[in-house]
Amino acid sequence: MGAGDNGMEYSGPGWRGGQSWKARLARLLIVLAGVVVGQFVLYGPSIIGKKVLLPLDILAPSSIYMPPSPATSHIVPQNVILADLVDQWEPARQFAVSEFRAGRLPMWMPYQYAGAPVVWPKFSPFLLLESTMASPIILAWTQLLAAMVAGLGAYLFFRRALKVSFWAAAVPAWCFPLISYFIYWQGFPTCAPVFWLPWILLAVDSSIRRTSAAGIAALAVVTGFILVSGALDVGGQVLLVSGLYAVWCLWDTYRAHLLGAGIGRAIASLVLGWALGFCLATPYILPLMQYAHTGARMQARAAGSEERPPEGLSALAPVLLPDIYGSDQRGSYRWGNQTQIESSSVAFTGILATLFVAPLAWYRRRYRSSALFWSLMVLLGLSWCLDVPGFVQILRLPGLNMMSHNRLVFAASFAILALAAIGLDGLLETALRPRWWAWIPEGVLILTFGWCAWHVFRLPEPIATQIGNLLKTAHPSNAIQSAEDVQAVRNWFRRDYAISALFAACGIAAWLILWRRTKFPAWAAVCVSICMVAELLWNASTRNPQCDWNLYYPRLPILQALAHAPPGRMLACGYLPAALAQTHQLHDIRGYDAIDPARLMNLMAEAADPHSPVFNYCMTQWYLPKFKMAPPDQVLLPPILDLLNVRYVIFRGTPPPGIQPVLHHSIYWVLYNPRALPRAFVPRHVESVPDSAIRLEKMASANFDPAETCYTEQPLNLPANIVGEAALRAELPAKLAVSVKMQTAGLVVLSDLWDIGWKAYLNGNPVPIYRVDHAIRGVLVPPGDGTLIFEYDPDRFQWGLRLAAGAGIVILALTLISARSASAQPTA
């Protein structure tokens, strides 16, 4: 990449030739220092422990977590769209910390649903670091580490693959951890695989151009990191980008010898490296894919459902002006079909980088092929959001349709920075002759400046006159109650337009300087570099989720009391998001893991109130059951919830007359369900109902008695009247013991989610686990006393460990071969 017109590789000023190891180390330290400074500017208070890098203000509204109090009454969440960080991911991290400290791998989550596999990326290098301590201060340090990994990888890729000079590589490398993709998704596993993007591109480039055992090993390790670091679909998109880059590298390197041995070795190296990387990740991938296959959300995607369909050309403007349709932040107003975090705003890489520095990559002949590839990558990254014909149809193909392609915009951001590195190298090292087509990006800059400057004084609709009416019906975080609030929102937009106009003006000035001079002045290049970083820092600084320590999950007396009550599952009627009860070690029948086990969702849907809110990405987060109060302190639920051991129901507000809650504190009060079955029991009759629809219809009936009748999917040879009892005696997240006393043969039912990874042992002998009552577990037990042990030990995880171990041995062998070859070569 970057070969000259005569085929010779570029070795311009600042490239590796003639550098000492001390000089190279010094330059690496400069790059890392720039990354660290940017992170301290954004998250310094959390890094030094004065704040917590979580949007904990989301917990303040009484319907979410905290009861109202003078200390929290003034708190308004900065951005409710970030709720998953406190509703899902931080409780999951705390569970992982507790499991690792107990010497166990977090495999099964008992606190949500009726239990479910852990989807938290437990093998991620970043999240493993977060598991080293319970204190949330580790979140900020993990963010710092991830930014350093991303920035250093970008620098090495720009230097070694693009072969640009030091400063031309360093400035875009400083920008990379600050792109909107990382800022908007900060703290989410969504962005974790993208931190490794430059590393895998560098490994691909090395494997093709300098085929070696070490290159294969590096490609395998980075591939494994990408697949285990976070969201698996985003990891797949990162690998897709690396595959497209590999195709271009193969063409660029071997187009004159497409049938030669060199291209064959390069392809073999790539295939082997990627295959070994997949094998390294199989302990995480195989169980997750197995669970995802049973999920309602994944089944809907496979059937063609699109949670975030393409937007069209309206998605183009936010790439340059991320807040053109408003922001999800408090004090603004967001209109449009998508939340900002899921929109094309996440592709924002800076006006200067996009419309001035990146187009300069086309000025240099030897980089034309590279510029073409990265320009196409920009188009690919934005293709889903822009609804580009052809691209969208490909992304809808089976397999690819399981990914959230609106998040592919990270590829566009990195491609813009790659073009910017080439363009900045030209500004610093060569005289650039103006091209006629430069009027296109300059014209866009002029239009951007004019539009923003005009709307500083004349706001667009709906902000100008309709904002009051719109905000009254908006999300509570955006609601306003006074004329002062309306004016504050308008001022927010004016400030944003003014800042955007300022950076657009900087781009126009830079183009004017370039048109007037053949050699861009050094001082102007320095100014452009500073402005590139400053623009991204400004955008990031307006989206800072840090909060005070006193908001970090304060203990709630109502939940503490429930934790000491007789065992049983609970649910809150439309309040307290599911995973928050987990902070007090309570078992909530609701759950939130982005998969939603389909069969359990089917059961709970039959017991839901007709007005219960349902979202396709969190089907039970705000679940509201059918219920009937039974004074003085009881609540009657549908039989399905009795079956699922739902013993306690939390309500909010003031108890109605005649109701005396079993627990009451502040605005929360609890009623007791007397009909809730224990988690382990023996039904008196077993009936085979193979048809799912008929089975659900029977279980949804008000006459269904789960203690009397259990429905199975296959006939079981059992007595007509079963006599016996079972009781849960001991429990760990992935192992539990049930004592059984049977007068006849029967079926022991455990009201926990059936999953293929569970194994059962009766008095030490393996016994099959049947899926009964549509979604839970049952085991056939003969007459007599005994102990039934359940262990979660999925075969796919064991196969994954074997594959990972084999891949590790091969990678180690490749590394040793490479080291031996290097030591055997004569030194100059």
C-alpha positions in Angstrom: 0.0 0.0 0.0 1.4 3.4 -0.9 3.7 2.1 -3.6 5.1 4.8 -5.9 4.4 5.1 -9.6 7.6 3.1 -10.3 6.6 0.3 -7.9 9.1 1.3 -5.2 7.9 1.6 -1.6 7.7 5.1 -0.1 10.4 5.8 2.4 9.9 9.5 3.0 10.9 11.6 6.0 10.1 10.1 9.3 9.7 6.5 8.1 11.5 3.6 9.9 14.6 3.7 7.9 17.6 4.9 9.9 15.6 5.3 13.1 17.0 4.0 16.4 14.8 2.0 18.8 15.0 5.0 21.2 13.5 7.3 18.5 10.7 4.8 17.7 9.9 4.4 21.4 9.8 8.2 21.9 7.4 8.5 19.0 5.2 5.8 20.4 5.2 7.6 23.8 4.1 10.8 22.1 1.2 9.1 20.4 0.1 7.5 23.7 0.5 10.8 25.5 -1.8 12.4 23.0 -4.4 9.7 23.5 -4.1 9.9 27.3 -4.5 13.7 27.3 -7.7 13.4 25.3 -9.2 10.9 27.7 -8.2 13.0 30.7 -9.9 16.0 29.2 -13.1 14.0 28.8 -13.0 11.6 31.8 -10.3 12.9 34.1 -12.6 13.2 37.2 -13.6 9.5 36.9 -10.0 8.4 36.2 -8.8 10.0 39.4 -11.8 8.6 41.3 -13.8 11.8 42.0 -16.7 10.7 39.8 -18.1 7.5 38.3 -18.0 6.9 34.6 -21.7 5.9 34.5 -24.9 7.8 33.8 -26.2 7.1 37.3 -28.5 10.1 37.2 -30.8 7.8 35.3 -31.5 6.1 38.6 -32.9 9.2 40.2 -36.5 9.2 38.8 -38.6 7.3 41.3 -40.0 5.0 38.5 -36.5 3.8 37.8 -34.9 3.1 41.1 -34.6 5.7 43.8 -37.6 6.9 45.8 -38.2 10.6 45.8 -36.1 12.6 48.3 -34.9 16.2 48.7 -31.4 15.0 47.7 -32.5 13.6 44.3 -35.6 15.8 43.5 -33.5 18.2 41.4 -31.7 15.5 39.4 -32.7 15.2 35.8 -31.0 12.5 33.7 -28.6 13.9 31.1 -29.3 11.2 28.6 -31.9 8.4 29.2 -30.8 6.6 26.1 -27.7 5.4 28.0 -29.9 3.5 30.5 -28.6 0.1 29.5 -25.2 1.0 31.1 -26.8 1.1 34.6 -29.9 -1.1 34.0 -27.9 -4.0 32.4 -24.2 -3.8 32.0 -23.0 -2.6 35.4 -25.1 -5.2 37.3 -23.8 -7.8 34.9 -20.2 -6.7 35.6 -20.8 -6.9 39.4 -22.1 -10.4 39.0 -19.0 -11.3 37.0 -16.8 -9.8 39.7 -18.5 -11.9 42.4 -18.2 -15.1 40.3 -14.5 -14.6 39.5 -13.8 -13.9 43.1 -15.5 -17.1 44.1 -13.3 -19.0 41.6 -16.1 -19.6 39.1 -16.5 -18.6 35.5 -19.8 -16.6 35.1 -21.8 -18.9 32.9 -25.4 -18.8 34.2 -27.3 -15.8 35.4 -29.9 -16.9 38.0 -31.2 -13.4 38.8 -33.1 -12.6 35.5 -35.8 -14.5 33.7 -36.0 -18.0 35.1 -32.3 -18.1 34.8 -30.4 -17.7 31.5 -26.9 -18.1 30.0 -24.6 -15.2 30.7 -24.1 -13.1 27.5 -21.7 -10.7 29.2 -18.5 -11.0 27.2 -16.5 -12.7 29.9 -13.5 -13.4 27.8 -13.0 -9.8 26.6 -9.6 -8.4 27.6 -11.3 -5.1 28.5 -14.1 -6.6 30.5 -11.7 -9.1 32.2 -9.9 -6.0 33.5 -13.2 -4.6 34.8 -13.7 -7.8 36.7 -10.6 -7.3 38.8 -12.3 -5.0 41.2 -15.9 -4.2 42.3 -15.2 -0.5 42.5 -16.6 1.3 39.4 -13.4 3.4 39.2 -12.1 0.5 37.0 -14.6 1.6 34.3 -12.6 4.8 33.7 -9.3 3.0 33.6 -10.7 0.4 31.2 -11.9 3.2 29.0 -8.4 4.7 29.1 -6.8 1.3 28.2 -9.3 0.8 25.3 -8.5 4.3 23.9 -4.8 3.6 24.1 -5.3 0.3 22.2 -7.3 2.0 19.5 -5.0 5.0 19.2 -1.8 3.0 19.1 -3.3 0.5 16.6 -4.4 3.4 14.4 -0.9 5.0 14.5 0.9 1.8 13.6 -1.5 1.1 10.8 -1.2 4.6 9.3 2.6 4.4 9.6 3.3 0.8 8.5 0.4 0.2 6.0 -0.2 3.6 4.7 3.4 4.6 5.1 2.8 8.2 6.0 5.1 10.4 8.1 5.0 10.5 11.9 2.8 13.5 12.4 0.5 12.5 9.6 -0.1 9.3 11.4 -0.1 10.7 15.0 -2.9 13.3 14.5 -5.5 10.9 13.1 -4.4 8.3 15.7 -5.3 10.9 18.4 -8.6 11.5 16.6 -9.6 7.8 16.4 -10.5 7.2 20.1 -12.5 10.4 19.9 -14.8 9.6 16.9 -18.5 9.7 17.7 -18.8 5.9 17.5 -16.7 5.5 20.6 -18.1 8.6 22.3 -21.8 7.8 21.8 -21.3 4.1 22.6 -18.9 4.7 25.5 -19.1 2.0 28.1 -21.1 -0.4 25.8 -19.7 -3.7 24.5 -21.0 -2.4 21.2 -17.8 -0.5 20.5 -15.3 -2.9 22.1 -14.5 -4.9 18.9 -13.9 -1.7 16.9 -10.9 -0.8 19.2 -9.1 -3.7 17.5 -10.0 -2.6 13.9 -6.7 -1.0 13.0 -4.8 -3.9 14.5 -6.6 -6.5 12.3 -6.1 -4.3 9.3 -2.4 -4.1 10.1 -2.3 -7.9 10.6 -4.0 -8.5 7.3 -1.7 -6.1 5.5 1.4 -7.8 7.0 0.0 -11.3 6.2 -0.4 -10.4 2.5 2.7 -8.3 1.9 5.1 -10.0 4.2 3.9 -13.6 4.6 5.3 -15.0 7.8 4.5 -17.3 10.6 4.4 -14.4 13.0 1.9 -12.6 10.8 -0.4 -15.5 10.9 -0.1 -15.7 14.6 -0.8 -12.0 15.0 -3.9 -12.2 12.7 -5.2 -15.1 14.7 -4.8 -13.4 18.1 -6.4 -10.2 17.0 -9.3 -12.0 15.3 -9.9 -13.8 18.6 -9.8 -10.5 20.5 -12.4 -9.0 18.1 -14.8 -11.9 18.5 -14.7 -12.1 22.3 -14.4 -8.4 23.2 -18.0 -7.3 22.9 -21.1 -7.4 20.7 -20.6 -10.4 18.4 -22.5 -8.8 15.5 -20.2 -5.8 15.6 -17.2 -8.2 15.8 -18.5 -9.8 12.6 -18.7 -6.4 10.9 -15.1 -5.7 11.9 -14.1 -8.9 10.3 -16.1 -8.1 7.2 -14.2 -4.9 6.8 -10.9 -6.7 7.3 -12.0 -9.2 4.6 -12.7 -6.4 2.1 -9.4 -4.8 2.9 -7.7 -8.2 2.3 -9.3 -8.4 -1.1 -8.0 -4.9 -2.0 -4.5 -5.7 -0.6 -4.3 -8.9 -2.7 -5.3 -6.9 -5.8 -2.9 -4.1 -5.0 0.0 -6.4 -4.3 -0.4 -9.2 -6.8 -2.5 -7.8 -9.7 0.5 -8.4 -12.0 0.8 -12.0 -10.8 -2.7 -13.2 -10.0 -1.9 -16.8 -10.8 1.5 -16.8 -9.0 2.6 -18.7 -5.9 2.8 -15.5 -3.8 -0.9 -14.8 -3.9 -1.7 -18.4 -3.0 0.6 -18.2 0.1 -1.0 -14.9 1.1 -4.5 -16.3 0.8 -3.5 -19.4 2.8 -2.0 -17.2 5.5 -5.2 -15.2 5.8 -7.5 -18.2 5.9 -5.3 -19.9 8.5 -5.1 -16.8 10.6 -8.8 -16.1 10.6 -9.6 -19.8 11.2 -7.3 -19.9 14.2 -8.8 -16.7 15.6 -12.3 -18.2 15.3 -11.1 -21.3 17.1 -9.6 -19.1 19.9 -13.0 -17.5 20.4 -15.2 -20.6 20.3 -15.6 -21.0 24.1 -17.5 -17.7 23.9 -19.1 -18.0 20.4 -20.5 -21.5 20.5 -22.6 -21.3 23.7 -23.7 -17.7 22.8 -24.9 -18.7 19.4 -26.7 -21.7 20.8 -28.6 -19.4 23.3 -29.2 -16.7 20.6 -30.8 -19.3 18.4 -33.5 -19.7 21.1 -34.0 -16.0 21.5 -37.2 -14.2 20.5 -35.2 -11.2 19.2 -32.8 -13.3 17.0 -35.7 -15.4 15.7 -37.5 -12.2 14.6 -34.3 -11.0 12.8 -33.9 -14.3 11.1 -37.5 -13.9 9.8 -36.6 -10.6 8.3 -37.6 -8.1 11.0 -35.6 -4.9 10.9 -35.3 -3.0 14.2 -33.6 -0.1 12.6 -34.4 0.1 8.9 -32.5 2.4 6.5 -33.3 6.1 6.8 -32.4 7.4 3.3 -30.7 10.6 2.2 -31.9 12.4 5.4 -29.2 10.4 7.2 -26.4 12.2 5.2 -26.5 15.5 7.0 -25.8 14.1 10.5 -22.5 12.7 9.2 -21.2 16.3 9.2 -23.7 17.9 11.7 -24.4 15.2 14.3 -26.9 17.4 16.1 -28.8 18.7 13.1 -31.9 16.7 14.2 -31.2 17.4 17.8 -29.6 15.4 20.5 -30.8 12.8 23.1 -29.0 14.9 25.7 -31.0 16.9 28.3 -31.6 20.4 27.2 -32.0 19.5 23.6 -34.8 17.9 21.6 -34.4 14.9 19.2 -36.8 14.4 16.3 -36.6 11.7 13.7 -37.1 8.0 13.5 -33.9 6.9 15.4 -32.3 7.7 18.7 -29.1 9.5 18.1 -26.9 6.7 19.3 -28.4 4.4 16.6 -28.3 7.0 13.8 -25.8 8.2 11.2 -24.7 10.8 13.7 -22.4 8.2 15.1 -20.4 8.4 11.9 -19.3 12.0 12.7 -15.5 12.3 12.4 -15.2 16.0 12.2 -16.0 18.6 9.5 -12.3 19.4 8.9 -11.2 15.8 8.6 -14.1 14.9 6.3 -14.2 17.9 3.9 -10.7 19.3 3.9 -8.0 16.8 5.0 -9.5 13.5 3.7 -10.1 14.8 0.1 -6.4 15.7 -0.2 -5.7 11.9 -0.3 -6.8 12.1 -4.0 -4.2 14.7 -4.8 -1.3 12.2 -4.8 -1.0 9.8 -7.7 0.6 7.0 -5.9 -2.2 6.9 -3.3 -5.0 6.9 -5.9 -5.7 3.2 -5.5 -5.7 3.5 -1.7 -7.9 6.6 -1.8 -10.4 4.7 -4.0 -10.6 1.8 -1.6 -11.1 4.0 1.5 -13.7 6.2 -0.3 -15.6 3.0 -1.1 -15.3 2.0 2.5 -16.9 5.3 3.5 -19.8 4.5 1.2 -20.1 1.0 2.6 -20.1 2.2 6.1 -22.9 4.7 5.4 -24.8 2.5 2.9 -27.4 1.1 5.3 -28.2 4.4 6.9 -28.4 6.1 3.4 -30.4 3.2 1.9 -27.9 2.8 -1.0 -29.4 0.4 -3.6 -27.4 -2.8 -4.0 -25.5 -2.5 -0.7 -28.7 -2.7 1.3 -29.8 -5.8 -0.6 -26.5 -7.5 0.1 -26.7 -6.6 3.8 -30.1 -8.2 4.0 -28.9 -11.6 2.9 -29.3 -14.5 5.4 -26.6 -14.4 8.0 -25.8 -10.7 7.4 -29.3 -9.8 8.3 -28.6 -10.8 11.9 -26.3 -7.7 12.3 -27.3 -4.2 13.1 -26.0 -2.5 10.0 -26.6 1.0 11.2 -23.6 0.4 13.4 -21.4 -0.3 10.4 -20.7 3.5 10.3 -17.5 2.8 12.3 -16.0 1.7 8.9 -16.8 5.1 7.4 -15.2 6.9 10.3 -12.0 4.9 10.2 -11.9 5.3 6.4 -12.2 9.0 6.7 -9.2 9.0 9.1 -7.2 6.8 6.8 -7.8 9.3 4.0 -7.0 12.1 6.4 -3.7 10.5 7.3 -2.8 10.4 3.6 -4.0 13.9 3.0 -2.2 15.3 6.0 1.0 13.6 4.9 0.7 15.5 1.6 0.2 18.8 3.5 3.3 18.2 5.6 5.6 16.7 3.0 4.8 17.8 -0.5 3.5 20.6 -2.6 -0.1 19.9 -3.6 -1.4 21.3 -6.8 -5.1 22.3 -6.6 -7.6 20.2 -8.5 -10.8 21.4 -10.1 -12.9 18.9 -8.2 -11.7 20.4 -4.9 -14.6 22.8 -5.3 -16.9 19.9 -4.4 -15.8 19.5 -0.7 -15.2 23.2 -0.5 -18.6 23.9 -1.8 -20.1 21.6 0.8 -18.1 23.4 3.4 -19.5 26.8 2.2 -23.1 25.4 2.3 -22.5 24.0 5.7 -21.2 27.3 7.0 -24.0 29.2 5.4 -26.7 26.9 6.7 -25.3 26.9 10.3 -24.7 30.6 10.4 -28.1 31.4 9.0 -29.8 29.2 11.6 -28.0 30.7 14.5 -30.2 33.7 13.9 -33.3 32.0 12.4 -33.8 28.6 14.0 -35.4 25.8 11.8 -38.6 24.1 12.6 -39.7 22.5 14.8 -37.3 24.5 17.1 -38.4 28.0 16.0 -42.1 27.9 16.9 -43.3 24.3 17.5 -40.8 23.3 20.2 -43.1 24.0 23.2 -45.9 21.7 22.0 -43.5 19.0 20.9 -41.5 18.8 24.1 -44.6 18.5 26.3 -45.1 15.1 24.8 -41.4 14.1 24.4 -39.4 11.8 26.7 -39.4 12.9 30.3 -35.7 13.8 30.0 -36.6 16.4 27.4 -39.9 17.7 28.9 -40.1 21.4 29.7 -42.6 23.2 31.9 -41.7 26.9 31.3 -40.8 29.5 28.8 -37.3 29.5 30.2 -36.9 25.8 29.4 -38.0 26.5 25.8 -35.5 29.3 25.5 -32.7 27.0 26.9 -33.4 24.5 24.2 -33.3 27.2 21.5 -30.0 28.5 22.9 -28.7 24.9 22.8 -29.3 24.7 19.1 -27.9 28.2 18.4 -24.7 27.3 20.3 -24.4 24.0 18.3 -24.9 25.7 15.0 -22.4 28.4 15.9 -19.7 25.9 16.8 -20.3 23.9 13.6 -20.2 27.2 11.5 -16.8 28.0 13.2 -15.2 24.7 12.2 -16.7 24.9 8.7 -15.1 28.4 8.4 -11.8 26.9 9.4 -12.1 24.4 6.6 -13.0 27.1 4.1 -9.9 29.1 5.2 -7.7 26.0 4.8 -8.9 25.5 1.3 -8.3 29.2 0.4 -4.7 28.9 1.7 -4.2 25.7 -0.4 -5.6 27.4 -3.5 -3.2 30.4 -3.0 0.0 28.5 -2.2 1.6 25.4 -3.7 3.2 24.6 -0.4 0.9 24.6 2.5 2.4 26.6 5.4 3.7 24.6 8.4 1.8 26.9 10.8 -1.5 26.3 8.9 -0.9 22.5 8.9 -0.4 22.7 12.7 -3.6 24.7 13.1 -5.6 22.2 11.0 -4.2 19.3 13.1 -5.1 21.1 16.3 -8.6 21.9 15.0 -9.2 18.3 13.9 -8.6 17.1 17.5 -10.4 20.0 19.1 -13.5 19.5 17.0 -13.9 15.9 18.2 -13.1 16.9 21.8 -15.8 19.5 21.7 -18.4 17.0 20.3 -17.4 14.5 23.0 -17.4 17.0 25.8 -21.1 17.7 25.4 -21.8 14.0 26.0 -20.2 13.2 29.3 -22.0 10.6 31.4 -19.9 11.0 34.6 -21.9 11.2 37.9 -21.4 11.5 41.6 -20.6 8.5 43.8 -23.6 9.0 46.0 -25.8 7.9 43.0 -24.1 4.5 42.7 -27.0 2.1 43.4 -27.8 3.2 47.0 -29.4 0.5 49.1 -33.2 0.5 49.0 -34.8 -0.7 52.2 -37.7 -2.4 50.3 -35.3 -4.5 48.3 -33.1 -5.3 51.3 -36.2 -6.5 53.2 -37.2 -8.7 50.2 -33.7 -10.2 50.1 -34.3 -11.5 53.7 -37.9 -12.7 53.1 -38.7 -16.3 52.4 -37.3 -17.3 48.9 -39.3 -16.7 45.8 -39.1 -14.7 42.6 -40.4 -11.2 42.3 -41.4 -8.6 39.8 -42.2 -4.9 39.8 -45.4 -3.8 38.1 -44.0 -1.6 35.4 -41.3 -0.1 37.6 -37.7 -0.9 38.7 -36.1 -2.3 35.4 -35.5 -6.0 35.6 -31.7 -6.1 36.3 -31.8 -3.5 39.1 -33.2 -6.1 41.5 -30.0 -8.0 40.9 -28.1 -5.4 42.8 -29.7 -6.8 45.9 -29.4 -10.4 44.8 -33.1 -10.8 44.1 -34.5 -13.1 41.5 -36.7 -11.2 39.0 -38.8 -13.2 36.6 -38.3 -10.3 34.1 -35.0 -9.9 32.3 -33.0 -7.9 29.8 -30.1 -9.4 27.8 -30.8 -8.4 24.2 -31.8 -12.0 23.4 -35.0 -12.8 25.4 -35.5 -16.6 25.6 -38.4 -17.1 23.2 -40.3 -19.9 25.0 -40.2 -18.0 28.3 -41.4 -14.9 26.5 -44.3 -16.9 25.1 -45.3 -18.0 28.6 -45.0 -14.6 30.1 -47.0 -13.0 27.2 -49.9 -15.2 28.2 -49.9 -13.8 31.7 -49.3 -10.1 30.7 -51.8 -7.3 31.1 -53.1 -6.2 27.6 -51.5 -2.8 28.3 -48.1 -4.1 29.2 -45.5 -2.3 27.2 -43.4 -4.5 24.9 -40.2 -3.5 23.1 -38.6 -5.8 20.6 -35.2 -5.3 22.2 -36.4 -5.8 25.9 -39.6 -7.7 25.9 -40.1 -7.8 29.7 -38.1 -4.8 31.0 -41.3 -3.0 31.8 -43.6 -6.0 32.1 -47.0 -5.6 33.7 -48.9 -8.8 34.7 -52.5 -9.5 35.0 -53.3 -9.4 38.7 -56.0 -9.1 41.3 -55.5 -7.8 44.8 -56.7 -10.0 47.7 -56.9 -7.9 50.9 -55.3 -7.4 53.2 -51.8 -8.3 51.9 -52.1 -10.7 49.0 -52.1 -10.6 45.2 -53.4 -13.2 42.8 -51.5 -13.8 39.6 -52.2 -15.9 36.5 -51.3 -19.6 37.0 -48.3 -19.3 34.7 -46.6 -16.9 37.1 -47.5 -19.2 40.0 -45.7 -21.9 38.1 -42.7 -19.6 37.7 -42.3 -19.1 41.4 -43.4 -15.4 41.4 -44.0 -14.9 45.1 -43.7 -11.1 45.5 -45.0 -8.2 43.5 -43.7 -4.6 44.0 -46.1 -1.7 43.5 -45.5 2.0 43.5 -47.5 4.8 45.0 -50.0 4.7 47.8 -51.7 1.4 48.7 -55.4 1.4 48.0 -57.9 1.3 50.9 -58.0 -2.1 52.6 -54.6 -3.1 51.5 -51.9 -3.7 54.1 -48.7 -4.6 52.3 -46.3 -7.2 53.7 -43.5 -4.6 53.1 -43.8 -0.9 52.7 -41.2 1.8 52.4 -41.5 5.2 50.9 -43.5 4.9 47.6 -42.8 1.2 47.2 -44.9 -1.5 48.7 -45.1 -5.3 48.3 -47.9 -7.9 48.2 -47.5 -11.6 48.6 -48.7 -14.3 46.1 -49.9 -17.2 48.2 -50.3 -19.5 45.2 -46.7 -19.3 44.1 -45.2 -22.8 43.7 -41.8 -23.5 45.1 -39.0 -23.7 42.5 -38.8 -27.5 42.8 -42.1 -29.5 43.1 -43.8 -32.7 41.9 -47.0 -32.3 39.9 -49.7 -34.9 40.5 -50.4 -35.6 36.8 -48.4 -35.4 33.6 -50.1 -34.9 30.2 -48.4 -35.0 26.8 -49.3 -32.0 24.6 -46.8 -31.9 21.6 -48.4 -28.9 19.9 -47.0 -25.6 21.2 -50.1 -23.6 20.5 -52.5 -26.0 22.2 -50.1 -26.3 25.2 -49.9 -22.5 25.6 -53.7 -22.3 25.3 -54.1 -24.8 28.1 -51.6 -23.0 30.3 -53.1 -19.6 29.7 -56.5 -20.8 31.0 -57.6 -19.5 34.4 -58.4 -23.2 35.3 -54.7 -24.3 34.8 -53.3 -25.6 38.1 -49.5 -26.1 37.7 -49.3 -28.1 40.9 -51.9 -30.5 39.6 -50.9 -30.9 35.9 -47.6 -30.7 34.0 -47.5 -30.6 30.2 -44.8 -32.4 28.3 -43.8 -32.4 24.7 -43.4 -36.2 24.5 -45.3 -39.1 26.2 -43.7 -40.2 29.6 -44.5 -43.6 31.2 -45.8 -42.4 34.6 -48.6 -43.4 37.0 -51.9 -41.6 36.7 -51.6 -40.3 40.2 -48.1 -39.3 41.2 -47.1 -39.0 44.9 -43.9 -37.4 46.0 -42.2 -34.2 47.0 -39.1 -32.2 46.1 -37.3 -29.3 47.7 -34.4 -27.1 46.7 -31.6 -27.5 49.2 -28.5 -25.7 47.9 -27.8 -23.4 45.0 -24.9 -21.8 43.1 -25.5 -19.9 39.9 -24.5 -22.9 37.7 -25.2 -25.7 40.2 -28.0 -26.6 42.5 -29.2 -29.6 44.6 -32.8 -30.8 45.0 -33.8 -33.5 47.5 -36.5 -35.8 46.4 -38.8 -38.2 48.3 -41.0 -40.2 45.9 -43.7 -42.8 46.8 -44.3 -43.4 43.1 -42.3 -42.7 40.0 -42.9 -39.1 39.0 -41.6 -36.0 37.4 -39.6 -33.5 39.4 -40.2 -30.0 38.0 -37.7 -27.2 38.4 -39.2 -23.8 37.4 -36.0 -22.7 35.9 -35.4 -22.1 32.2 -34.6 -25.2 30.2 -31.4 -25.0 28.4 -29.4 -27.6 26.5 -26.3 -26.9 28.5 -27.8 -28.2 31.8 -27.1 -31.7 33.0 -28.8 -33.7 35.8 -27.5 -36.4 38.1 -29.7 -38.5 40.4 -27.7 -40.0 43.2 -24.6 -39.5 41.0 -26.1 -41.1 37.9 -26.8 -39.0 34.8 -30.5 -38.6 33.9 -32.1 -36.7 31.0 -33.7 -33.3 31.5 -37.0 -32.8 29.7 -38.5 -29.5 28.6 -41.8 -29.3 30.4 -44.6 -26.7 30.7 -43.2 -25.2 27.5 -40.0 -23.7 28.8 -38.8 -25.2 32.1 -37.1 -28.3 33.3 -38.3 -31.7 34.4 -36.6 -34.9 35.4 -38.1 -38.4 35.7 -37.4 -39.9 39.2 -38.2 -43.5 40.4 -39.7 -44.3 43.8 -37.4 -43.7 46.7 -35.3 -40.9 48.3 -32.4 -39.2 46.6 -30.6 -36.1 45.6 -30.9 -34.5 42.2 -28.0 -32.4 41.1 -28.3 -29.9 38.2 -25.0 -28.6 36.7 -24.6 -26.1 33.8 -21.9 -27.5 31.7 -22.7 -26.9 28.0 -21.0 -29.3 25.6 -20.4 -26.5 23.1 -18.3 -24.7 25.8 -16.2 -27.8 26.3 -15.8 -28.2 22.6 -14.8 -24.5 22.4 -12.2 -25.0 25.1 -10.7 -27.9 23.1 -10.7 -25.9 19.9 -9.2 -22.9 21.6 -6.5 -25.0 23.2 -5.6 -26.6 19.8 -5.5 -23.1 18.2 -3.3 -21.8 21.0 -0.8 -24.6 20.4 -0.6 -23.9 16.7 -0.2 -20.1 17.4 2.6 -20.8 19.9 4.3 -23.1 17.3 4.0 -20.4 14.6 5.5 -17.8 17.0 8.4 -20.1 17.9 9.1 -20.8 14.2 9.1 -17.1 13.5 11.4 -16.3 16.4 13.8 -19.1 15.4 13.9 -17.8 11.8 14.6 -14.3 12.9 17.4 -15.4 15.2 19.0 -17.5 12.4 19.2 -14.6 10.0 22.6 -12.9 9.8 22.8 -9.4 11.3 24.1 -6.5 9.2 
